[in-house]
């Protein structure tokens, strides 16, 4: 296998987790109309990662573990990591509380 082909296959394997992490970060850090677009983008990436993971598992591709980890990162990150709007709501709720 030529060297450039090995680099291309490594780039192909690592591009999916990078794209997934960027879309998850964008959906959690933006607010307003941009946040809605970022959430739609995250949903599209989630569907794409699910289909690609199914393909790599079915074909016994060596990168199946990387894709499965990426898929689990998207699910766990979307459910457990709070977004900026919840931080804003929490900050407003704490500032209206009376402290003695």
Jmol script that loads the backbone (N, CA, C; Angstrom):
load data "model"
ATOM      1  N   UNK A   1       0.844  -1.162   0.000  1.00  0.00           N
ATOM      2  CA  UNK A   1       0.000   0.000   0.000  1.00  0.00           C
ATOM      3  C   UNK A   1       0.899   1.237   0.000  1.00  0.00           C
ATOM      4  N   UNK A   2       0.640   2.164  -0.922  1.00  0.00           N
ATOM      5  CA  UNK A   2       1.446   3.391  -0.942  1.00  0.00           C
ATOM      6  C   UNK A   2       1.241   4.218   0.331  1.00  0.00           C
ATOM      7  N   UNK A   3       2.248   5.013   0.661  1.00  0.00           N
ATOM      8  CA  UNK A   3       2.207   5.803   1.887  1.00  0.00           C
ATOM      9  C   UNK A   3       1.061   6.813   1.888  1.00  0.00           C
ATOM     10  N   UNK A   4       0.819   7.452   0.744  1.00  0.00           N
ATOM     11  CA  UNK A   4      -0.242   8.464   0.696  1.00  0.00           C
ATOM     12  C   UNK A   4      -1.618   7.837   0.880  1.00  0.00           C
ATOM     13  N   UNK A   5      -1.767   6.593   0.463  1.00  0.00           N
ATOM     14  CA  UNK A   5      -3.038   5.910   0.645  1.00  0.00           C
ATOM     15  C   UNK A   5      -3.279   5.566   2.118  1.00  0.00           C
ATOM     16  N   UNK A   6      -2.217   5.231   2.834  1.00  0.00           N
ATOM     17  CA  UNK A   6      -2.345   4.963   4.265  1.00  0.00           C
ATOM     18  C   UNK A   6      -2.722   6.232   5.025  1.00  0.00           C
ATOM     19  N   UNK A   7      -2.159   7.358   4.633  1.00  0.00           N
ATOM     20  CA  UNK A   7      -2.500   8.633   5.264  1.00  0.00           C
ATOM     21  C   UNK A   7      -3.950   8.992   4.964  1.00  0.00           C
ATOM     22  N   UNK A   8      -4.395   8.741   3.747  1.00  0.00           N
ATOM     23  CA  UNK A   8      -5.778   9.029   3.378  1.00  0.00           C
ATOM     24  C   UNK A   8      -6.752   8.170   4.168  1.00  0.00           C
ATOM     25  N   UNK A   9      -6.446   6.910   4.378  1.00  0.00           N
ATOM     26  CA  UNK A   9      -7.350   6.046   5.141  1.00  0.00           C
ATOM     27  C   UNK A   9      -7.390   6.467   6.612  1.00  0.00           C
ATOM     28  N   UNK A  10      -6.257   6.912   7.159  1.00  0.00           N
ATOM     29  CA  UNK A  10      -6.247   7.417   8.527  1.00  0.00           C
ATOM     30  C   UNK A  10      -7.070   8.695   8.635  1.00  0.00           C
ATOM     31  N   UNK A  11      -6.960   9.560   7.655  1.00  0.00           N
ATOM     32  CA  UNK A  11      -7.738  10.792   7.642  1.00  0.00           C
ATOM     33  C   UNK A  11      -9.226  10.492   7.522  1.00  0.00           C
ATOM     34  N   UNK A  12      -9.566   9.482   6.753  1.00  0.00           N
ATOM     35  CA  UNK A  12     -10.966   9.089   6.602  1.00  0.00           C
ATOM     36  C   UNK A  12     -11.547   8.578   7.919  1.00  0.00           C
ATOM     37  N   UNK A  13     -10.759   7.835   8.660  1.00  0.00           N
ATOM     38  CA  UNK A  13     -11.220   7.290   9.937  1.00  0.00           C
ATOM     39  C   UNK A  13     -11.366   8.399  10.974  1.00  0.00           C
ATOM     40  N   UNK A  14     -10.445   9.354  11.021  1.00  0.00           N
ATOM     41  CA  UNK A  14     -10.461  10.389  12.052  1.00  0.00           C
ATOM     42  C   UNK A  14     -11.352  11.575  11.727  1.00  0.00           C
ATOM     43  N   UNK A  15     -11.763  11.722  10.471  1.00  0.00           N
ATOM     44  CA  UNK A  15     -12.589  12.876  10.128  1.00  0.00           C
ATOM     45  C   UNK A  15     -13.989  12.784  10.734  1.00  0.00           C
ATOM     46  N   UNK A  16     -14.528  11.602  10.850  1.00  0.00           N
ATOM     47  CA  UNK A  16     -15.871  11.438  11.419  1.00  0.00           C
ATOM     48  C   UNK A  16     -15.932  11.839  12.901  1.00  0.00           C
ATOM     49  N   UNK A  17     -15.008  11.390  13.763  1.00  0.00           N
ATOM     50  CA  UNK A  17     -15.061  11.852  15.161  1.00  0.00           C
ATOM     51  C   UNK A  17     -14.826  13.351  15.308  1.00  0.00           C
ATOM     52  N   UNK A  18     -13.986  13.919  14.477  1.00  0.00           N
ATOM     53  CA  UNK A  18     -13.733  15.363  14.545  1.00  0.00           C
ATOM     54  C   UNK A  18     -14.987  16.128  14.150  1.00  0.00           C
ATOM     55  N   UNK A  19     -15.639  15.714  13.085  1.00  0.00           N
ATOM     56  CA  UNK A  19     -16.878  16.360  12.658  1.00  0.00           C
ATOM     57  C   UNK A  19     -17.961  16.218  13.731  1.00  0.00           C
ATOM     58  N   UNK A  20     -18.049  15.056  14.354  1.00  0.00           N
ATOM     59  CA  UNK A  20     -19.050  14.828  15.395  1.00  0.00           C
ATOM     60  C   UNK A  20     -18.779  15.699  16.617  1.00  0.00           C
ATOM     61  N   UNK A  21     -17.526  15.797  17.034  1.00  0.00           N
ATOM     62  CA  UNK A  21     -17.194  16.628  18.197  1.00  0.00           C
ATOM     63  C   UNK A  21     -17.465  18.099  17.921  1.00  0.00           C
ATOM     64  N   UNK A  22     -17.159  18.552  16.717  1.00  0.00           N
ATOM     65  CA  UNK A  22     -17.425  19.947  16.361  1.00  0.00           C
ATOM     66  C   UNK A  22     -18.922  20.245  16.342  1.00  0.00           C
ATOM     67  N   UNK A  23     -19.712  19.338  15.806  1.00  0.00           N
ATOM     68  CA  UNK A  23     -21.156  19.578  15.762  1.00  0.00           C
ATOM     69  C   UNK A  23     -21.767  19.524  17.165  1.00  0.00           C
ATOM     70  N   UNK A  24     -21.278  18.632  18.016  1.00  0.00           N
ATOM     71  CA  UNK A  24     -21.771  18.584  19.392  1.00  0.00           C
ATOM     72  C   UNK A  24     -21.390  19.853  20.141  1.00  0.00           C
ATOM     73  N   UNK A  25     -20.169  20.308  19.986  1.00  0.00           N
ATOM     74  CA  UNK A  25     -19.741  21.540  20.637  1.00  0.00           C
ATOM     75  C   UNK A  25     -20.523  22.745  20.159  1.00  0.00           C
ATOM     76  N   UNK A  26     -20.769  22.822  18.862  1.00  0.00           N
ATOM     77  CA  UNK A  26     -21.534  23.948  18.329  1.00  0.00           C
ATOM     78  C   UNK A  26     -22.967  23.946  18.836  1.00  0.00           C
ATOM     79  N   UNK A  27     -23.553  22.771  18.973  1.00  0.00           N
ATOM     80  CA  UNK A  27     -24.940  22.717  19.452  1.00  0.00           C
ATOM     81  C   UNK A  27     -25.042  23.070  20.931  1.00  0.00           C
ATOM     82  N   UNK A  28     -23.981  22.879  21.689  1.00  0.00           N
ATOM     83  CA  UNK A  28     -24.015  23.180  23.111  1.00  0.00           C
ATOM     84  C   UNK A  28     -23.584  24.610  23.430  1.00  0.00           C
ATOM     85  N   UNK A  29     -22.811  25.247  22.565  1.00  0.00           N
ATOM     86  CA  UNK A  29     -22.258  26.563  22.872  1.00  0.00           C
ATOM     87  C   UNK A  29     -23.002  27.727  22.236  1.00  0.00           C
ATOM     88  N   UNK A  30     -23.915  27.473  21.337  1.00  0.00           N
ATOM     89  CA  UNK A  30     -24.612  28.564  20.665  1.00  0.00           C
ATOM     90  C   UNK A  30     -25.978  28.794  21.301  1.00  0.00           C
ATOM     91  N   UNK A  31     -26.528  29.989  21.042  1.00  0.00           N
ATOM     92  CA  UNK A  31     -27.849  30.342  21.565  1.00  0.00           C
ATOM     93  C   UNK A  31     -28.682  30.944  20.444  1.00  0.00           C
ATOM     94  N   UNK A  32     -30.000  30.945  20.636  1.00  0.00           N
ATOM     95  CA  UNK A  32     -30.905  31.581  19.685  1.00  0.00           C
ATOM     96  C   UNK A  32     -31.123  30.774  18.421  1.00  0.00           C
ATOM     97  N   UNK A  33     -31.259  31.509  17.310  1.00  0.00           N
ATOM     98  CA  UNK A  33     -31.512  30.864  16.014  1.00  0.00           C
ATOM     99  C   UNK A  33     -30.316  30.024  15.569  1.00  0.00           C
ATOM    100  N   UNK A  34     -29.126  30.455  15.940  1.00  0.00           N
ATOM    101  CA  UNK A  34     -27.926  29.682  15.600  1.00  0.00           C
ATOM    102  C   UNK A  34     -27.929  28.340  16.315  1.00  0.00           C
ATOM    103  N   UNK A  35     -28.444  28.319  17.530  1.00  0.00           N
ATOM    104  CA  UNK A  35     -28.512  27.063  18.279  1.00  0.00           C
ATOM    105  C   UNK A  35     -29.466  26.079  17.620  1.00  0.00           C
ATOM    106  N   UNK A  36     -30.581  26.580  17.098  1.00  0.00           N
ATOM    107  CA  UNK A  36     -31.516  25.689  16.413  1.00  0.00           C
ATOM    108  C   UNK A  36     -30.884  25.082  15.172  1.00  0.00           C
ATOM    109  N   UNK A  37     -30.147  25.895  14.417  1.00  0.00           N
ATOM    110  CA  UNK A  37     -29.453  25.371  13.237  1.00  0.00           C
ATOM    111  C   UNK A  37     -28.377  24.375  13.635  1.00  0.00           C
ATOM    112  N   UNK A  38     -27.665  24.657  14.725  1.00  0.00           N
ATOM    113  CA  UNK A  38     -26.621  23.739  15.196  1.00  0.00           C
ATOM    114  C   UNK A  38     -27.217  22.425  15.682  1.00  0.00           C
ATOM    115  N   UNK A  39     -28.389  22.486  16.294  1.00  0.00           N
ATOM    116  CA  UNK A  39     -29.045  21.242  16.737  1.00  0.00           C
ATOM    117  C   UNK A  39     -29.513  20.406  15.553  1.00  0.00           C
ATOM    118  N   UNK A  40     -29.995  21.075  14.513  1.00  0.00           N
ATOM    119  CA  UNK A  40     -30.371  20.330  13.297  1.00  0.00           C
ATOM    120  C   UNK A  40     -29.131  19.699  12.665  1.00  0.00           C
ATOM    121  N   UNK A  41     -28.028  20.436  12.668  1.00  0.00           N
ATOM    122  CA  UNK A  41     -26.771  19.907  12.124  1.00  0.00           C
ATOM    123  C   UNK A  41     -26.321  18.705  12.950  1.00  0.00           C
ATOM    124  N   UNK A  42     -26.419  18.797  14.279  1.00  0.00           N
ATOM    125  CA  UNK A  42     -26.050  17.677  15.147  1.00  0.00           C
ATOM    126  C   UNK A  42     -26.932  16.465  14.861  1.00  0.00           C
ATOM    127  N   UNK A  43     -28.215  16.680  14.662  1.00  0.00           N
ATOM    128  CA  UNK A  43     -29.109  15.572  14.354  1.00  0.00           C
ATOM    129  C   UNK A  43     -28.729  14.909  13.029  1.00  0.00           C
ATOM    130  N   UNK A  44     -28.390  15.700  12.026  1.00  0.00           N
ATOM    131  CA  UNK A  44     -27.946  15.142  10.749  1.00  0.00           C
ATOM    132  C   UNK A  44     -26.653  14.365  10.884  1.00  0.00           C
ATOM    133  N   UNK A  45     -25.712  14.899  11.649  1.00  0.00           N
ATOM    134  CA  UNK A  45     -24.447  14.189  11.882  1.00  0.00           C
ATOM    135  C   UNK A  45     -24.697  12.911  12.662  1.00  0.00           C
ATOM    136  N   UNK A  46     -25.621  12.945  13.600  1.00  0.00           N
ATOM    137  CA  UNK A  46     -25.957  11.755  14.379  1.00  0.00           C
ATOM    138  C   UNK A  46     -26.526  10.654  13.488  1.00  0.00           C
ATOM    139  N   UNK A  47     -27.377  11.020  12.553  1.00  0.00           N
ATOM    140  CA  UNK A  47     -27.916  10.037  11.614  1.00  0.00           C
ATOM    141  C   UNK A  47     -26.809   9.478  10.726  1.00  0.00           C
ATOM    142  N   UNK A  48     -25.937  10.369  10.231  1.00  0.00           N
ATOM    143  CA  UNK A  48     -24.837   9.916   9.372  1.00  0.00           C
ATOM    144  C   UNK A  48     -23.884   8.994  10.124  1.00  0.00           C
ATOM    145  N   UNK A  49     -23.543   9.340  11.352  1.00  0.00           N
ATOM    146  CA  UNK A  49     -22.642   8.502  12.152  1.00  0.00           C
ATOM    147  C   UNK A  49     -23.293   7.157  12.447  1.00  0.00           C
ATOM    148  N   UNK A  50     -24.587   7.144  12.693  1.00  0.00           N
ATOM    149  CA  UNK A  50     -25.290   5.882  12.939  1.00  0.00           C
ATOM    150  C   UNK A  50     -25.225   4.979  11.715  1.00  0.00           C
ATOM    151  N   UNK A  51     -25.489   5.529  10.548  1.00  0.00           N
ATOM    152  CA  UNK A  51     -25.434   4.725   9.323  1.00  0.00           C
ATOM    153  C   UNK A  51     -24.017   4.247   9.015  1.00  0.00           C
ATOM    154  N   UNK A  52     -23.037   5.116   9.201  1.00  0.00           N
ATOM    155  CA  UNK A  52     -21.651   4.727   8.940  1.00  0.00           C
ATOM    156  C   UNK A  52     -21.184   3.675   9.939  1.00  0.00           C
ATOM    157  N   UNK A  53     -21.603   3.813  11.190  1.00  0.00           N
ATOM    158  CA  UNK A  53     -21.246   2.814  12.200  1.00  0.00           C
ATOM    159  C   UNK A  53     -21.869   1.462  11.870  1.00  0.00           C
ATOM    160  N   UNK A  54     -23.111   1.466  11.448  1.00  0.00           N
ATOM    161  CA  UNK A  54     -23.749   0.198  11.043  1.00  0.00           C
ATOM    162  C   UNK A  54     -23.000  -0.436   9.881  1.00  0.00           C
ATOM    163  N   UNK A  55     -22.589   0.378   8.918  1.00  0.00           N
ATOM    164  CA  UNK A  55     -21.858  -0.161   7.771  1.00  0.00           C
ATOM    165  C   UNK A  55     -20.519  -0.749   8.202  1.00  0.00           C
ATOM    166  N   UNK A  56     -19.783  -0.043   9.088  1.00  0.00           N
ATOM    167  CA  UNK A  56     -18.470  -0.553   9.491  1.00  0.00           C
ATOM    168  C   UNK A  56     -18.586  -1.805  10.350  1.00  0.00           C
ATOM    169  N   UNK A  57     -19.643  -1.910  11.136  1.00  0.00           N
ATOM    170  CA  UNK A  57     -19.825  -3.120  11.943  1.00  0.00           C
ATOM    171  C   UNK A  57     -20.230  -4.292  11.053  1.00  0.00           C
ATOM    172  N   UNK A  58     -21.107  -4.049  10.104  1.00  0.00           N
ATOM    173  CA  UNK A  58     -21.557  -5.132   9.225  1.00  0.00           C
ATOM    174  C   UNK A  58     -20.416  -5.660   8.357  1.00  0.00           C
ATOM    175  N   UNK A  59     -19.579  -4.748   7.847  1.00  0.00           N
ATOM    176  CA  UNK A  59     -18.490  -5.167   6.961  1.00  0.00           C
ATOM    177  C   UNK A  59     -17.218  -5.549   7.708  1.00  0.00           C
ATOM    178  N   UNK A  60     -17.251  -5.507   9.039  1.00  0.00           N
ATOM    179  CA  UNK A  60     -16.095  -5.835   9.883  1.00  0.00           C
ATOM    180  C   UNK A  60     -14.875  -4.992   9.523  1.00  0.00           C
ATOM    181  N   UNK A  61     -15.113  -3.718   9.299  1.00  0.00           N
ATOM    182  CA  UNK A  61     -14.038  -2.773   9.018  1.00  0.00           C
ATOM    183  C   UNK A  61     -13.213  -2.575  10.289  1.00  0.00           C
ATOM    184  N   UNK A  62     -11.895  -2.440  10.185  1.00  0.00           N
ATOM    185  CA  UNK A  62     -11.071  -2.295  11.389  1.00  0.00           C
ATOM    186  C   UNK A  62     -11.370  -1.043  12.225  1.00  0.00           C
ATOM    187  N   UNK A  63     -12.018  -0.055  11.649  1.00  0.00           N
ATOM    188  CA  UNK A  63     -12.287   1.180  12.396  1.00  0.00           C
ATOM    189  C   UNK A  63     -13.652   1.162  13.075  1.00  0.00           C
ATOM    190  N   UNK A  64     -14.273   0.003  13.237  1.00  0.00           N
ATOM    191  CA  UNK A  64     -15.609  -0.059  13.811  1.00  0.00           C
ATOM    192  C   UNK A  64     -15.632   0.436  15.251  1.00  0.00           C
ATOM    193  N   UNK A  65     -14.566   0.193  15.994  1.00  0.00           N
ATOM    194  CA  UNK A  65     -14.530   0.637  17.386  1.00  0.00           C
ATOM    195  C   UNK A  65     -14.475   2.160  17.473  1.00  0.00           C
ATOM    196  N   UNK A  66     -13.746   2.790  16.580  1.00  0.00           N
ATOM    197  CA  UNK A  66     -13.682   4.250  16.551  1.00  0.00           C
ATOM    198  C   UNK A  66     -15.054   4.838  16.254  1.00  0.00           C
ATOM    199  N   UNK A  67     -15.752   4.276  15.293  1.00  0.00           N
ATOM    200  CA  UNK A  67     -17.066   4.791  14.926  1.00  0.00           C
ATOM    201  C   UNK A  67     -18.107   4.521  16.012  1.00  0.00           C
ATOM    202  N   UNK A  68     -18.006   3.379  16.671  1.00  0.00           N
ATOM    203  CA  UNK A  68     -18.937   3.082  17.762  1.00  0.00           C
ATOM    204  C   UNK A  68     -18.697   4.018  18.944  1.00  0.00           C
ATOM    205  N   UNK A  69     -17.444   4.308  19.232  1.00  0.00           N
ATOM    206  CA  UNK A  69     -17.118   5.257  20.298  1.00  0.00           C
ATOM    207  C   UNK A  69     -17.621   6.651  19.958  1.00  0.00           C
ATOM    208  N   UNK A  70     -17.498   7.035  18.705  1.00  0.00           N
ATOM    209  CA  UNK A  70     -18.001   8.340  18.273  1.00  0.00           C
ATOM    210  C   UNK A  70     -19.507   8.419  18.436  1.00  0.00           C
ATOM    211  N   UNK A  71     -20.198   7.374  18.068  1.00  0.00           N
ATOM    212  CA  UNK A  71     -21.651   7.349  18.207  1.00  0.00           C
ATOM    213  C   UNK A  71     -22.068   7.443  19.670  1.00  0.00           C
ATOM    214  N   UNK A  72     -21.389   6.721  20.532  1.00  0.00           N
ATOM    215  CA  UNK A  72     -21.722   6.797  21.957  1.00  0.00           C
ATOM    216  C   UNK A  72     -21.384   8.164  22.534  1.00  0.00           C
ATOM    217  N   UNK A  73     -20.292   8.795  22.049  1.00  0.00           N
ATOM    218  CA  UNK A  73     -19.939  10.137  22.499  1.00  0.00           C
ATOM    219  C   UNK A  73     -21.036  11.131  22.133  1.00  0.00           C
ATOM    220  N   UNK A  74     -21.613  10.981  20.959  1.00  0.00           N
ATOM    221  CA  UNK A  74     -22.685  11.883  20.545  1.00  0.00           C
ATOM    222  C   UNK A  74     -23.928  11.721  21.411  1.00  0.00           C
ATOM    223  N   UNK A  75     -24.300  10.482  21.702  1.00  0.00           N
ATOM    224  CA  UNK A  75     -25.481  10.260  22.529  1.00  0.00           C
ATOM    225  C   UNK A  75     -25.267  10.758  23.954  1.00  0.00           C
ATOM    226  N   UNK A  76     -24.160  10.390  24.557  1.00  0.00           N
ATOM    227  CA  UNK A  76     -23.894  10.787  25.940  1.00  0.00           C
ATOM    228  C   UNK A  76     -23.701  12.296  26.033  1.00  0.00           C
ATOM    229  N   UNK A  77     -22.975  12.875  25.087  1.00  0.00           N
ATOM    230  CA  UNK A  77     -22.750  14.317  25.103  1.00  0.00           C
ATOM    231  C   UNK A  77     -24.025  15.106  24.908  1.00  0.00           C
ATOM    232  N   UNK A  78     -24.890  14.629  24.042  1.00  0.00           N
ATOM    233  CA  UNK A  78     -26.151  15.338  23.814  1.00  0.00           C
ATOM    234  C   UNK A  78     -27.066  15.268  25.026  1.00  0.00           C
ATOM    235  N   UNK A  79     -26.974  14.200  25.801  1.00  0.00           N
ATOM    236  CA  UNK A  79     -27.863  14.049  26.949  1.00  0.00           C
ATOM    237  C   UNK A  79     -27.302  14.625  28.241  1.00  0.00           C
ATOM    238  N   UNK A  80     -26.007  14.527  28.456  1.00  0.00           N
ATOM    239  CA  UNK A  80     -25.445  14.906  29.749  1.00  0.00           C
ATOM    240  C   UNK A  80     -24.835  16.299  29.805  1.00  0.00           C
ATOM    241  N   UNK A  81     -24.277  16.774  28.722  1.00  0.00           N
ATOM    242  CA  UNK A  81     -23.614  18.079  28.728  1.00  0.00           C
ATOM    243  C   UNK A  81     -24.674  19.171  28.638  1.00  0.00           C
ATOM    244  N   UNK A  82     -24.715  20.090  29.609  1.00  0.00           N
ATOM    245  CA  UNK A  82     -25.726  21.151  29.549  1.00  0.00           C
ATOM    246  C   UNK A  82     -25.381  22.173  28.472  1.00  0.00           C
ATOM    247  N   UNK A  83     -26.417  22.770  27.903  1.00  0.00           N
ATOM    248  CA  UNK A  83     -26.180  23.783  26.885  1.00  0.00           C
ATOM    249  C   UNK A  83     -26.170  25.160  27.521  1.00  0.00           C
ATOM    250  N   UNK A  84     -25.875  26.151  26.715  1.00  0.00           N
ATOM    251  CA  UNK A  84     -25.731  27.511  27.229  1.00  0.00           C
ATOM    252  C   UNK A  84     -27.040  28.090  27.733  1.00  0.00           C
ATOM    253  N   UNK A  85     -28.148  27.722  27.121  1.00  0.00           N
ATOM    254  CA  UNK A  85     -29.437  28.246  27.558  1.00  0.00           C
ATOM    255  C   UNK A  85     -29.771  27.778  28.970  1.00  0.00           C
ATOM    256  N   UNK A  86     -29.418  26.553  29.326  1.00  0.00           N
ATOM    257  CA  UNK A  86     -29.683  26.082  30.686  1.00  0.00           C
ATOM    258  C   UNK A  86     -28.776  26.798  31.685  1.00  0.00           C
ATOM    259  N   UNK A  87     -27.552  27.153  31.268  1.00  0.00           N
ATOM    260  CA  UNK A  87     -26.692  27.950  32.136  1.00  0.00           C
ATOM    261  C   UNK A  87     -27.294  29.326  32.389  1.00  0.00           C
ATOM    262  N   UNK A  88     -27.868  29.933  31.341  1.00  0.00           N
ATOM    263  CA  UNK A  88     -28.489  31.246  31.491  1.00  0.00           C
ATOM    264  C   UNK A  88     -29.698  31.164  32.427  1.00  0.00           C
ATOM    265  N   UNK A  89     -30.516  30.125  32.283  1.00  0.00           N
ATOM    266  CA  UNK A  89     -31.673  29.962  33.156  1.00  0.00           C
ATOM    267  C   UNK A  89     -31.241  29.748  34.602  1.00  0.00           C
ATOM    268  N   UNK A  90     -30.198  28.979  34.797  1.00  0.00           N
ATOM    269  CA  UNK A  90     -29.700  28.724  36.140  1.00  0.00           C
ATOM    270  C   UNK A  90     -29.134  29.994  36.766  1.00  0.00           C
ATOM    271  N   UNK A  91     -28.441  30.808  35.965  1.00  0.00           N
ATOM    272  CA  UNK A  91     -27.875  32.044  36.470  1.00  0.00           C
ATOM    273  C   UNK A  91     -28.972  33.017  36.882  1.00  0.00           C
ATOM    274  N   UNK A  92     -30.040  33.118  36.086  1.00  0.00           N
ATOM    275  CA  UNK A  92     -31.153  34.007  36.426  1.00  0.00           C
ATOM    276  C   UNK A  92     -31.861  33.509  37.679  1.00  0.00           C
ATOM    277  N   UNK A  93     -32.047  32.220  37.802  1.00  0.00           N
ATOM    278  CA  UNK A  93     -32.715  31.665  38.983  1.00  0.00           C
ATOM    279  C   UNK A  93     -31.890  31.902  40.239  1.00  0.00           C
ATOM    280  N   UNK A  94     -30.574  31.806  40.139  1.00  0.00           N
ATOM    281  CA  UNK A  94     -29.731  32.036  41.315  1.00  0.00           C
ATOM    282  C   UNK A  94     -29.670  33.511  41.685  1.00  0.00           C
ATOM    283  N   UNK A  95     -29.754  34.392  40.710  1.00  0.00           N
ATOM    284  CA  UNK A  95     -29.659  35.816  41.027  1.00  0.00           C
ATOM    285  C   UNK A  95     -30.951  36.341  41.658  1.00  0.00           C
ATOM    286  N   UNK A  96     -32.084  35.696  41.425  1.00  0.00           N
ATOM    287  CA  UNK A  96     -33.344  36.157  42.017  1.00  0.00           C
ATOM    288  C   UNK A  96     -33.560  35.607  43.412  1.00  0.00           C
ATOM    289  N   UNK A  97     -32.759  34.650  43.811  1.00  0.00           N
ATOM    290  CA  UNK A  97     -32.878  34.112  45.160  1.00  0.00           C
ATOM    291  C   UNK A  97     -32.376  35.124  46.177  1.00  0.00           C
ATOM    292  N   UNK A  98     -33.026  35.144  47.305  1.00  0.00           N
ATOM    293  CA  UNK A  98     -32.584  36.040  48.366  1.00  0.00           C
ATOM    294  C   UNK A  98     -31.535  35.328  49.212  1.00  0.00           C
ATOM    295  N   UNK A  99     -30.444  35.993  49.468  1.00  0.00           N
ATOM    296  CA  UNK A  99     -29.416  35.417  50.327  1.00  0.00           C
ATOM    297  C   UNK A  99     -29.364  36.205  51.619  1.00  0.00           C
ATOM    298  N   UNK A 100     -29.193  35.499  52.703  1.00  0.00           N
ATOM    299  CA  UNK A 100     -29.142  36.143  54.013  1.00  0.00           C
ATOM    300  C   UNK A 100     -27.767  36.062  54.585  1.00  0.00           C
TER     301      UNK A 100
END
end "model"
wireframe off; spacefill off
backbone 0.3
color backbone group
